[in-house]
Amino acid sequence: MKISNEIVLRPRFSLSLNKSSKQVLEAFESAKNNQDTIRINILDVHVFLKIPTVQQHFWTPQLHL
């Protein structure tokens, strides 16, 4: 990965999985129902991972998959 001197507000990366998108979404759905450490929101084929509201700060990131 080449790093430039530009400011990147939305860093991006890619990762290849050996599972179908359906299997990955099912795994996130299962995790959503079995834990409360991270807020998991699923909308169509998008998954959003967020820190619970009470633990958030101004700089708290979220992950959109």
CHARMM internal coordinates of N, CA and C (Angstrom, degrees):
IC EDIT
DIST 1 N 1 CA 1.4389
DIST 1 CA 1 C 1.5206
ANGL 1 N 1 CA 1 C 108.46
DIST 1 C 2 N 1.3233
ANGL 1 CA 1 C 2 N 116.08
DIHE 1 N 1 CA 1 C 2 N 124.72
DIST 2 N 2 CA 1.4554
ANGL 1 C 2 N 2 CA 121.32
DIHE 1 CA 1 C 2 N 2 CA 179.64
DIST 2 CA 2 C 1.5259
ANGL 2 N 2 CA 2 C 109.72
DIHE 1 C 2 N 2 CA 2 C -85.88
DIST 2 C 3 N 1.3217
ANGL 2 CA 2 C 3 N 116.42
DIHE 2 N 2 CA 2 C 3 N 132.16
DIST 3 N 3 CA 1.4667
ANGL 2 C 3 N 3 CA 121.79
DIHE 2 CA 2 C 3 N 3 CA -179.64
DIST 3 CA 3 C 1.5230
ANGL 3 N 3 CA 3 C 108.13
DIHE 2 C 3 N 3 CA 3 C -106.78
DIST 3 C 4 N 1.3254
ANGL 3 CA 3 C 4 N 116.10
DIHE 3 N 3 CA 3 C 4 N 128.25
DIST 4 N 4 CA 1.4655
ANGL 3 C 4 N 4 CA 120.29
DIHE 3 CA 3 C 4 N 4 CA 178.23
DIST 4 CA 4 C 1.5262
ANGL 4 N 4 CA 4 C 109.34
DIHE 3 C 4 N 4 CA 4 C -106.37
DIST 4 C 5 N 1.3212
ANGL 4 CA 4 C 5 N 116.32
DIHE 4 N 4 CA 4 C 5 N 178.09
DIST 5 N 5 CA 1.4581
ANGL 4 C 5 N 5 CA 121.70
DIHE 4 CA 4 C 5 N 5 CA 179.34
DIST 5 CA 5 C 1.5170
ANGL 5 N 5 CA 5 C 112.21
DIHE 4 C 5 N 5 CA 5 C -89.53
DIST 5 C 6 N 1.3321
ANGL 5 CA 5 C 6 N 118.01
DIHE 5 N 5 CA 5 C 6 N 6.31
DIST 6 N 6 CA 1.4514
ANGL 5 C 6 N 6 CA 121.31
DIHE 5 CA 5 C 6 N 6 CA -179.94
DIST 6 CA 6 C 1.5308
ANGL 6 N 6 CA 6 C 110.32
DIHE 5 C 6 N 6 CA 6 C -76.60
DIST 6 C 7 N 1.3305
ANGL 6 CA 6 C 7 N 115.18
DIHE 6 N 6 CA 6 C 7 N 149.80
DIST 7 N 7 CA 1.4615
ANGL 6 C 7 N 7 CA 120.28
DIHE 6 CA 6 C 7 N 7 CA 174.71
DIST 7 CA 7 C 1.5173
ANGL 7 N 7 CA 7 C 107.67
DIHE 6 C 7 N 7 CA 7 C -81.80
DIST 7 C 8 N 1.3220
ANGL 7 CA 7 C 8 N 116.08
DIHE 7 N 7 CA 7 C 8 N 124.77
DIST 8 N 8 CA 1.4526
ANGL 7 C 8 N 8 CA 120.84
DIHE 7 CA 7 C 8 N 8 CA -178.60
DIST 8 CA 8 C 1.5232
ANGL 8 N 8 CA 8 C 108.11
DIHE 7 C 8 N 8 CA 8 C -111.32
DIST 8 C 9 N 1.3327
ANGL 8 CA 8 C 9 N 115.91
DIHE 8 N 8 CA 8 C 9 N 114.09
DIST 9 N 9 CA 1.4530
ANGL 8 C 9 N 9 CA 119.66
DIHE 8 CA 8 C 9 N 9 CA -178.57
DIST 9 CA 9 C 1.5249
ANGL 9 N 9 CA 9 C 111.77
DIHE 8 C 9 N 9 CA 9 C -84.55
DIST 9 C 10 N 1.3025
ANGL 9 CA 9 C 10 N 117.23
DIHE 9 N 9 CA 9 C 10 N -23.25
DIST 10 N 10 CA 1.4561
ANGL 9 C 10 N 10 CA 121.45
DIHE 9 CA 9 C 10 N 10 CA -179.87
DIST 10 CA 10 C 1.5240
ANGL 10 N 10 CA 10 C 108.80
DIHE 9 C 10 N 10 CA 10 C -128.53
DIST 10 C 11 N 1.3193
ANGL 10 CA 10 C 11 N 117.56
DIHE 10 N 10 CA 10 C 11 N 79.58
DIST 11 N 11 CA 1.4588
ANGL 10 C 11 N 11 CA 119.45
DIHE 10 CA 10 C 11 N 11 CA 179.71
DIST 11 CA 11 C 1.5278
ANGL 11 N 11 CA 11 C 110.50
DIHE 10 C 11 N 11 CA 11 C -58.98
DIST 11 C 12 N 1.3075
ANGL 11 CA 11 C 12 N 116.34
DIHE 11 N 11 CA 11 C 12 N 144.24
DIST 12 N 12 CA 1.4596
ANGL 11 C 12 N 12 CA 121.13
DIHE 11 CA 11 C 12 N 12 CA -178.73
DIST 12 CA 12 C 1.5213
ANGL 12 N 12 CA 12 C 109.77
DIHE 11 C 12 N 12 CA 12 C -128.08
DIST 12 C 13 N 1.3121
ANGL 12 CA 12 C 13 N 115.24
DIHE 12 N 12 CA 12 C 13 N 151.36
DIST 13 N 13 CA 1.4482
ANGL 12 C 13 N 13 CA 121.28
DIHE 12 CA 12 C 13 N 13 CA 175.46
DIST 13 CA 13 C 1.5163
ANGL 13 N 13 CA 13 C 107.48
DIHE 12 C 13 N 13 CA 13 C -150.45
DIST 13 C 14 N 1.3015
ANGL 13 CA 13 C 14 N 116.62
DIHE 13 N 13 CA 13 C 14 N 165.87
DIST 14 N 14 CA 1.4654
ANGL 13 C 14 N 14 CA 119.63
DIHE 13 CA 13 C 14 N 14 CA 176.24
DIST 14 CA 14 C 1.5216
ANGL 14 N 14 CA 14 C 108.42
DIHE 13 C 14 N 14 CA 14 C -133.81
DIST 14 C 15 N 1.3154
ANGL 14 CA 14 C 15 N 114.24
DIHE 14 N 14 CA 14 C 15 N 151.91
DIST 15 N 15 CA 1.4528
ANGL 14 C 15 N 15 CA 121.84
DIHE 14 CA 14 C 15 N 15 CA -178.54
DIST 15 CA 15 C 1.5170
ANGL 15 N 15 CA 15 C 107.44
DIHE 14 C 15 N 15 CA 15 C -146.56
DIST 15 C 16 N 1.3101
ANGL 15 CA 15 C 16 N 117.03
DIHE 15 N 15 CA 15 C 16 N 125.12
DIST 16 N 16 CA 1.4682
ANGL 15 C 16 N 16 CA 121.15
DIHE 15 CA 15 C 16 N 16 CA 178.49
DIST 16 CA 16 C 1.5234
ANGL 16 N 16 CA 16 C 109.32
DIHE 15 C 16 N 16 CA 16 C -87.90
DIST 16 C 17 N 1.3276
ANGL 16 CA 16 C 17 N 115.96
DIHE 16 N 16 CA 16 C 17 N 135.36
DIST 17 N 17 CA 1.4574
ANGL 16 C 17 N 17 CA 121.69
DIHE 16 CA 16 C 17 N 17 CA 179.63
DIST 17 CA 17 C 1.5223
ANGL 17 N 17 CA 17 C 109.81
DIHE 16 C 17 N 17 CA 17 C -115.71
DIST 17 C 18 N 1.3094
ANGL 17 CA 17 C 18 N 116.10
DIHE 17 N 17 CA 17 C 18 N 151.31
DIST 18 N 18 CA 1.4573
ANGL 17 C 18 N 18 CA 121.23
DIHE 17 CA 17 C 18 N 18 CA 177.82
DIST 18 CA 18 C 1.5196
ANGL 18 N 18 CA 18 C 111.10
DIHE 17 C 18 N 18 CA 18 C -94.21
DIST 18 C 19 N 1.3219
ANGL 18 CA 18 C 19 N 116.65
DIHE 18 N 18 CA 18 C 19 N 30.90
DIST 19 N 19 CA 1.4596
ANGL 18 C 19 N 19 CA 122.19
DIHE 18 CA 18 C 19 N 19 CA 179.62
DIST 19 CA 19 C 1.5185
ANGL 19 N 19 CA 19 C 108.37
DIHE 18 C 19 N 19 CA 19 C -132.04
DIST 19 C 20 N 1.3221
ANGL 19 CA 19 C 20 N 115.99
DIHE 19 N 19 CA 19 C 20 N 157.04
DIST 20 N 20 CA 1.4592
ANGL 19 C 20 N 20 CA 119.82
DIHE 19 CA 19 C 20 N 20 CA 177.30
DIST 20 CA 20 C 1.5225
ANGL 20 N 20 CA 20 C 109.29
DIHE 19 C 20 N 20 CA 20 C -75.85
DIST 20 C 21 N 1.3236
ANGL 20 CA 20 C 21 N 116.62
DIHE 20 N 20 CA 20 C 21 N 161.51
DIST 21 N 21 CA 1.4599
ANGL 20 C 21 N 21 CA 120.28
DIHE 20 CA 20 C 21 N 21 CA 178.93
DIST 21 CA 21 C 1.5299
ANGL 21 N 21 CA 21 C 110.50
DIHE 20 C 21 N 21 CA 21 C -62.01
DIST 21 C 22 N 1.3204
ANGL 21 CA 21 C 22 N 116.90
DIHE 21 N 21 CA 21 C 22 N -33.13
DIST 22 N 22 CA 1.4715
ANGL 21 C 22 N 22 CA 120.58
DIHE 21 CA 21 C 22 N 22 CA 178.61
DIST 22 CA 22 C 1.5313
ANGL 22 N 22 CA 22 C 110.55
DIHE 21 C 22 N 22 CA 22 C -63.56
DIST 22 C 23 N 1.3215
ANGL 22 CA 22 C 23 N 117.11
DIHE 22 N 22 CA 22 C 23 N -42.73
DIST 23 N 23 CA 1.4682
ANGL 22 C 23 N 23 CA 120.97
DIHE 22 CA 22 C 23 N 23 CA 179.03
DIST 23 CA 23 C 1.5298
ANGL 23 N 23 CA 23 C 111.20
DIHE 22 C 23 N 23 CA 23 C -65.17
DIST 23 C 24 N 1.3144
ANGL 23 CA 23 C 24 N 116.32
DIHE 23 N 23 CA 23 C 24 N -39.47
DIST 24 N 24 CA 1.4624
ANGL 23 C 24 N 24 CA 120.44
DIHE 23 CA 23 C 24 N 24 CA -179.84
DIST 24 CA 24 C 1.5277
ANGL 24 N 24 CA 24 C 109.97
DIHE 23 C 24 N 24 CA 24 C -66.71
DIST 24 C 25 N 1.3301
ANGL 24 CA 24 C 25 N 116.87
DIHE 24 N 24 CA 24 C 25 N -44.56
DIST 25 N 25 CA 1.4684
ANGL 24 C 25 N 25 CA 120.18
DIHE 24 CA 24 C 25 N 25 CA 178.36
DIST 25 CA 25 C 1.5226
ANGL 25 N 25 CA 25 C 111.36
DIHE 24 C 25 N 25 CA 25 C -62.51
DIST 25 C 26 N 1.3360
ANGL 25 CA 25 C 26 N 117.42
DIHE 25 N 25 CA 25 C 26 N -38.95
DIST 26 N 26 CA 1.4663
ANGL 25 C 26 N 26 CA 120.80
DIHE 25 CA 25 C 26 N 26 CA 177.11
DIST 26 CA 26 C 1.5279
ANGL 26 N 26 CA 26 C 110.94
DIHE 25 C 26 N 26 CA 26 C -64.06
DIST 26 C 27 N 1.3183
ANGL 26 CA 26 C 27 N 117.60
DIHE 26 N 26 CA 26 C 27 N -37.88
DIST 27 N 27 CA 1.4706
ANGL 26 C 27 N 27 CA 121.02
DIHE 26 CA 26 C 27 N 27 CA 178.25
DIST 27 CA 27 C 1.5266
ANGL 27 N 27 CA 27 C 110.56
DIHE 26 C 27 N 27 CA 27 C -64.96
DIST 27 C 28 N 1.3334
ANGL 27 CA 27 C 28 N 117.34
DIHE 27 N 27 CA 27 C 28 N -41.48
DIST 28 N 28 CA 1.4611
ANGL 27 C 28 N 28 CA 120.15
DIHE 27 CA 27 C 28 N 28 CA 177.34
DIST 28 CA 28 C 1.5265
ANGL 28 N 28 CA 28 C 110.76
DIHE 27 C 28 N 28 CA 28 C -66.93
DIST 28 C 29 N 1.3177
ANGL 28 CA 28 C 29 N 117.62
DIHE 28 N 28 CA 28 C 29 N -38.32
DIST 29 N 29 CA 1.4678
ANGL 28 C 29 N 29 CA 120.98
DIHE 28 CA 28 C 29 N 29 CA 178.09
DIST 29 CA 29 C 1.5271
ANGL 29 N 29 CA 29 C 110.32
DIHE 28 C 29 N 29 CA 29 C -62.79
DIST 29 C 30 N 1.3330
ANGL 29 CA 29 C 30 N 116.46
DIHE 29 N 29 CA 29 C 30 N -41.50
DIST 30 N 30 CA 1.4561
ANGL 29 C 30 N 30 CA 120.96
DIHE 29 CA 29 C 30 N 30 CA 177.56
DIST 30 CA 30 C 1.5328
ANGL 30 N 30 CA 30 C 110.75
DIHE 29 C 30 N 30 CA 30 C -63.90
DIST 30 C 31 N 1.3245
ANGL 30 CA 30 C 31 N 116.60
DIHE 30 N 30 CA 30 C 31 N -43.78
DIST 31 N 31 CA 1.4666
ANGL 30 C 31 N 31 CA 120.69
DIHE 30 CA 30 C 31 N 31 CA 179.27
DIST 31 CA 31 C 1.5222
ANGL 31 N 31 CA 31 C 110.64
DIHE 30 C 31 N 31 CA 31 C -64.22
DIST 31 C 32 N 1.3269
ANGL 31 CA 31 C 32 N 116.52
DIHE 31 N 31 CA 31 C 32 N -36.81
DIST 32 N 32 CA 1.4634
ANGL 31 C 32 N 32 CA 121.31
DIHE 31 CA 31 C 32 N 32 CA 179.50
DIST 32 CA 32 C 1.5178
ANGL 32 N 32 CA 32 C 111.10
DIHE 31 C 32 N 32 CA 32 C -59.67
DIST 32 C 33 N 1.3167
ANGL 32 CA 32 C 33 N 117.11
DIHE 32 N 32 CA 32 C 33 N -38.17
DIST 33 N 33 CA 1.4571
ANGL 32 C 33 N 33 CA 122.12
DIHE 32 CA 32 C 33 N 33 CA -176.88
DIST 33 CA 33 C 1.5253
ANGL 33 N 33 CA 33 C 113.85
DIHE 32 C 33 N 33 CA 33 C -86.64
DIST 33 C 34 N 1.3326
ANGL 33 CA 33 C 34 N 117.40
DIHE 33 N 33 CA 33 C 34 N -13.10
DIST 34 N 34 CA 1.4602
ANGL 33 C 34 N 34 CA 120.31
DIHE 33 CA 33 C 34 N 34 CA -173.61
DIST 34 CA 34 C 1.5238
ANGL 34 N 34 CA 34 C 114.96
DIHE 33 C 34 N 34 CA 34 C -112.64
DIST 34 C 35 N 1.3356
ANGL 34 CA 34 C 35 N 117.79
DIHE 34 N 34 CA 34 C 35 N 6.24
DIST 35 N 35 CA 1.4595
ANGL 34 C 35 N 35 CA 119.84
DIHE 34 CA 34 C 35 N 35 CA 179.73
DIST 35 CA 35 C 1.5205
ANGL 35 N 35 CA 35 C 108.83
DIHE 34 C 35 N 35 CA 35 C -152.03
DIST 35 C 36 N 1.3226
ANGL 35 CA 35 C 36 N 116.05
DIHE 35 N 35 CA 35 C 36 N 163.65
DIST 36 N 36 CA 1.4659
ANGL 35 C 36 N 36 CA 120.09
DIHE 35 CA 35 C 36 N 36 CA 178.23
DIST 36 CA 36 C 1.5330
ANGL 36 N 36 CA 36 C 111.86
DIHE 35 C 36 N 36 CA 36 C -135.46
DIST 36 C 37 N 1.3256
ANGL 36 CA 36 C 37 N 116.82
DIHE 36 N 36 CA 36 C 37 N 17.19
DIST 37 N 37 CA 1.4527
ANGL 36 C 37 N 37 CA 121.84
DIHE 36 CA 36 C 37 N 37 CA -179.79
DIST 37 CA 37 C 1.5270
ANGL 37 N 37 CA 37 C 111.82
DIHE 36 C 37 N 37 CA 37 C -76.04
DIST 37 C 38 N 1.3266
ANGL 37 CA 37 C 38 N 115.96
DIHE 37 N 37 CA 37 C 38 N -37.96
DIST 38 N 38 CA 1.4585
ANGL 37 C 38 N 38 CA 123.01
DIHE 37 CA 37 C 38 N 38 CA -179.10
DIST 38 CA 38 C 1.5174
ANGL 38 N 38 CA 38 C 108.59
DIHE 37 C 38 N 38 CA 38 C -125.83
DIST 38 C 39 N 1.3518
ANGL 38 CA 38 C 39 N 116.60
DIHE 38 N 38 CA 38 C 39 N 137.00
DIST 39 N 39 CA 1.4621
ANGL 38 C 39 N 39 CA 120.27
DIHE 38 CA 38 C 39 N 39 CA 176.04
DIST 39 CA 39 C 1.5173
ANGL 39 N 39 CA 39 C 108.63
DIHE 38 C 39 N 39 CA 39 C -79.81
DIST 39 C 40 N 1.3260
ANGL 39 CA 39 C 40 N 116.87
DIHE 39 N 39 CA 39 C 40 N 123.25
DIST 40 N 40 CA 1.4566
ANGL 39 C 40 N 40 CA 122.31
DIHE 39 CA 39 C 40 N 40 CA 179.81
DIST 40 CA 40 C 1.5224
ANGL 40 N 40 CA 40 C 107.93
DIHE 39 C 40 N 40 CA 40 C -114.91
DIST 40 C 41 N 1.3394
ANGL 40 CA 40 C 41 N 115.71
DIHE 40 N 40 CA 40 C 41 N 119.13
DIST 41 N 41 CA 1.4546
ANGL 40 C 41 N 41 CA 121.42
DIHE 40 CA 40 C 41 N 41 CA 175.83
DIST 41 CA 41 C 1.5152
ANGL 41 N 41 CA 41 C 108.23
DIHE 40 C 41 N 41 CA 41 C -115.90
DIST 41 C 42 N 1.3244
ANGL 41 CA 41 C 42 N 116.48
DIHE 41 N 41 CA 41 C 42 N 132.14
DIST 42 N 42 CA 1.4591
ANGL 41 C 42 N 42 CA 121.68
DIHE 41 CA 41 C 42 N 42 CA -179.43
DIST 42 CA 42 C 1.5183
ANGL 42 N 42 CA 42 C 108.15
DIHE 41 C 42 N 42 CA 42 C -119.57
DIST 42 C 43 N 1.3299
ANGL 42 CA 42 C 43 N 115.78
DIHE 42 N 42 CA 42 C 43 N 126.49
DIST 43 N 43 CA 1.4539
ANGL 42 C 43 N 43 CA 122.37
DIHE 42 CA 42 C 43 N 43 CA 178.74
DIST 43 CA 43 C 1.5269
ANGL 43 N 43 CA 43 C 107.51
DIHE 42 C 43 N 43 CA 43 C -133.74
DIST 43 C 44 N 1.3256
ANGL 43 CA 43 C 44 N 116.39
DIHE 43 N 43 CA 43 C 44 N 110.06
DIST 44 N 44 CA 1.4668
ANGL 43 C 44 N 44 CA 122.42
DIHE 43 CA 43 C 44 N 44 CA -174.78
DIST 44 CA 44 C 1.5285
ANGL 44 N 44 CA 44 C 108.88
DIHE 43 C 44 N 44 CA 44 C 56.50
DIST 44 C 45 N 1.3331
ANGL 44 CA 44 C 45 N 117.51
DIHE 44 N 44 CA 44 C 45 N -114.83
DIST 45 N 45 CA 1.4670
ANGL 44 C 45 N 45 CA 120.32
DIHE 44 CA 44 C 45 N 45 CA 179.83
DIST 45 CA 45 C 1.5300
ANGL 45 N 45 CA 45 C 111.50
DIHE 44 C 45 N 45 CA 45 C -106.78
DIST 45 C 46 N 1.3251
ANGL 45 CA 45 C 46 N 116.98
DIHE 45 N 45 CA 45 C 46 N 17.08
DIST 46 N 46 CA 1.4592
ANGL 45 C 46 N 46 CA 122.12
DIHE 45 CA 45 C 46 N 46 CA 179.26
DIST 46 CA 46 C 1.5285
ANGL 46 N 46 CA 46 C 109.46
DIHE 45 C 46 N 46 CA 46 C -105.24
DIST 46 C 47 N 1.3175
ANGL 46 CA 46 C 47 N 115.54
DIHE 46 N 46 CA 46 C 47 N 136.40
DIST 47 N 47 CA 1.4664
ANGL 46 C 47 N 47 CA 121.53
DIHE 46 CA 46 C 47 N 47 CA 177.46
DIST 47 CA 47 C 1.5274
ANGL 47 N 47 CA 47 C 107.39
DIHE 46 C 47 N 47 CA 47 C -121.52
DIST 47 C 48 N 1.3272
ANGL 47 CA 47 C 48 N 116.07
DIHE 47 N 47 CA 47 C 48 N 129.36
DIST 48 N 48 CA 1.4617
ANGL 47 C 48 N 48 CA 122.35
DIHE 47 CA 47 C 48 N 48 CA 178.45
DIST 48 CA 48 C 1.5190
ANGL 48 N 48 CA 48 C 108.33
DIHE 47 C 48 N 48 CA 48 C -115.03
DIST 48 C 49 N 1.3157
ANGL 48 CA 48 C 49 N 116.49
DIHE 48 N 48 CA 48 C 49 N 125.68
DIST 49 N 49 CA 1.4591
ANGL 48 C 49 N 49 CA 122.02
DIHE 48 CA 48 C 49 N 49 CA 176.71
DIST 49 CA 49 C 1.5236
ANGL 49 N 49 CA 49 C 107.55
DIHE 48 C 49 N 49 CA 49 C -109.98
DIST 49 C 50 N 1.3266
ANGL 49 CA 49 C 50 N 116.45
DIHE 49 N 49 CA 49 C 50 N 125.84
DIST 50 N 50 CA 1.4595
ANGL 49 C 50 N 50 CA 121.23
DIHE 49 CA 49 C 50 N 50 CA -177.23
DIST 50 CA 50 C 1.5246
ANGL 50 N 50 CA 50 C 110.19
DIHE 49 C 50 N 50 CA 50 C -135.05
DIST 50 C 51 N 1.3108
ANGL 50 CA 50 C 51 N 115.45
DIHE 50 N 50 CA 50 C 51 N 155.28
DIST 51 N 51 CA 1.4538
ANGL 50 C 51 N 51 CA 122.72
DIHE 50 CA 50 C 51 N 51 CA 173.85
DIST 51 CA 51 C 1.5344
ANGL 51 N 51 CA 51 C 106.86
DIHE 50 C 51 N 51 CA 51 C -78.33
DIST 51 C 52 N 1.3326
ANGL 51 CA 51 C 52 N 119.45
DIHE 51 N 51 CA 51 C 52 N 141.31
DIST 52 N 52 CA 1.4694
ANGL 51 C 52 N 52 CA 120.31
DIHE 51 CA 51 C 52 N 52 CA 177.28
DIST 52 CA 52 C 1.5265
ANGL 52 N 52 CA 52 C 111.72
DIHE 51 C 52 N 52 CA 52 C -53.17
DIST 52 C 53 N 1.3213
ANGL 52 CA 52 C 53 N 115.98
DIHE 52 N 52 CA 52 C 53 N 144.92
DIST 53 N 53 CA 1.4627
ANGL 52 C 53 N 53 CA 122.89
DIHE 52 CA 52 C 53 N 53 CA -173.95
DIST 53 CA 53 C 1.5316
ANGL 53 N 53 CA 53 C 113.01
DIHE 52 C 53 N 53 CA 53 C -53.51
DIST 53 C 54 N 1.3204
ANGL 53 CA 53 C 54 N 117.97
DIHE 53 N 53 CA 53 C 54 N -41.61
DIST 54 N 54 CA 1.4762
ANGL 53 C 54 N 54 CA 120.20
DIHE 53 CA 53 C 54 N 54 CA -177.60
DIST 54 CA 54 C 1.5303
ANGL 54 N 54 CA 54 C 112.58
DIHE 53 C 54 N 54 CA 54 C -66.60
DIST 54 C 55 N 1.3258
ANGL 54 CA 54 C 55 N 118.07
DIHE 54 N 54 CA 54 C 55 N -18.78
DIST 55 N 55 CA 1.4644
ANGL 54 C 55 N 55 CA 121.83
DIHE 54 CA 54 C 55 N 55 CA -179.50
DIST 55 CA 55 C 1.5333
ANGL 55 N 55 CA 55 C 112.50
DIHE 54 C 55 N 55 CA 55 C -101.96
DIST 55 C 56 N 1.3239
ANGL 55 CA 55 C 56 N 117.54
DIHE 55 N 55 CA 55 C 56 N -1.19
DIST 56 N 56 CA 1.4619
ANGL 55 C 56 N 56 CA 120.99
DIHE 55 CA 55 C 56 N 56 CA -176.93
DIST 56 CA 56 C 1.5268
ANGL 56 N 56 CA 56 C 112.14
DIHE 55 C 56 N 56 CA 56 C -77.70
DIST 56 C 57 N 1.3248
ANGL 56 CA 56 C 57 N 114.35
DIHE 56 N 56 CA 56 C 57 N 150.51
DIST 57 N 57 CA 1.4561
ANGL 56 C 57 N 57 CA 123.88
DIHE 56 CA 56 C 57 N 57 CA 172.89
DIST 57 CA 57 C 1.5187
ANGL 57 N 57 CA 57 C 107.20
DIHE 56 C 57 N 57 CA 57 C -126.90
DIST 57 C 58 N 1.2980
ANGL 57 CA 57 C 58 N 116.22
DIHE 57 N 57 CA 57 C 58 N 177.00
DIST 58 N 58 CA 1.4656
ANGL 57 C 58 N 58 CA 121.12
DIHE 57 CA 57 C 58 N 58 CA -179.76
DIST 58 CA 58 C 1.5321
ANGL 58 N 58 CA 58 C 111.49
DIHE 57 C 58 N 58 CA 58 C -55.62
DIST 58 C 59 N 1.3279
ANGL 58 CA 58 C 59 N 117.75
DIHE 58 N 58 CA 58 C 59 N -37.42
DIST 59 N 59 CA 1.4599
ANGL 58 C 59 N 59 CA 123.12
DIHE 58 CA 58 C 59 N 59 CA -173.91
DIST 59 CA 59 C 1.5260
ANGL 59 N 59 CA 59 C 113.54
DIHE 58 C 59 N 59 CA 59 C -95.84
DIST 59 C 60 N 1.3060
ANGL 59 CA 59 C 60 N 118.82
DIHE 59 N 59 CA 59 C 60 N 7.48
DIST 60 N 60 CA 1.4663
ANGL 59 C 60 N 60 CA 121.62
DIHE 59 CA 59 C 60 N 60 CA -176.55
DIST 60 CA 60 C 1.5291
ANGL 60 N 60 CA 60 C 110.45
DIHE 59 C 60 N 60 CA 60 C -65.38
DIST 60 C 61 N 1.3227
ANGL 60 CA 60 C 61 N 116.88
DIHE 60 N 60 CA 60 C 61 N 124.33
DIST 61 N 61 CA 1.4793
ANGL 60 C 61 N 61 CA 119.55
DIHE 60 CA 60 C 61 N 61 CA -179.45
DIST 61 CA 61 C 1.5346
ANGL 61 N 61 CA 61 C 111.48
DIHE 60 C 61 N 61 CA 61 C -83.64
DIST 61 C 62 N 1.3161
ANGL 61 CA 61 C 62 N 114.71
DIHE 61 N 61 CA 61 C 62 N 168.54
DIST 62 N 62 CA 1.4520
ANGL 61 C 62 N 62 CA 121.85
DIHE 61 CA 61 C 62 N 62 CA 169.04
DIST 62 CA 62 C 1.5148
ANGL 62 N 62 CA 62 C 106.76
DIHE 61 C 62 N 62 CA 62 C -133.03
DIST 62 C 63 N 1.3073
ANGL 62 CA 62 C 63 N 116.39
DIHE 62 N 62 CA 62 C 63 N 159.22
DIST 63 N 63 CA 1.4609
ANGL 62 C 63 N 63 CA 120.83
DIHE 62 CA 62 C 63 N 63 CA -178.86
DIST 63 CA 63 C 1.5157
ANGL 63 N 63 CA 63 C 108.45
DIHE 62 C 63 N 63 CA 63 C -118.14
DIST 63 C 64 N 1.3225
ANGL 63 CA 63 C 64 N 117.24
DIHE 63 N 63 CA 63 C 64 N 126.38
DIST 64 N 64 CA 1.4605
ANGL 63 C 64 N 64 CA 123.59
DIHE 63 CA 63 C 64 N 64 CA 178.57
DIST 64 CA 64 C 1.5142
ANGL 64 N 64 CA 64 C 107.32
DIHE 63 C 64 N 64 CA 64 C -110.98
DIST 64 C 65 N 1.3329
ANGL 64 CA 64 C 65 N 115.73
DIHE 64 N 64 CA 64 C 65 N 117.50
DIST 65 N 65 CA 1.4723
ANGL 64 C 65 N 65 CA 120.74
DIHE 64 CA 64 C 65 N 65 CA 179.51
DIST 65 CA 65 C 1.5130
ANGL 65 N 65 CA 65 C 109.27
DIHE 64 C 65 N 65 CA 65 C -110.72
END
COOR INIT
IC SEED 1 N 1 CA 1 C
IC BUILD
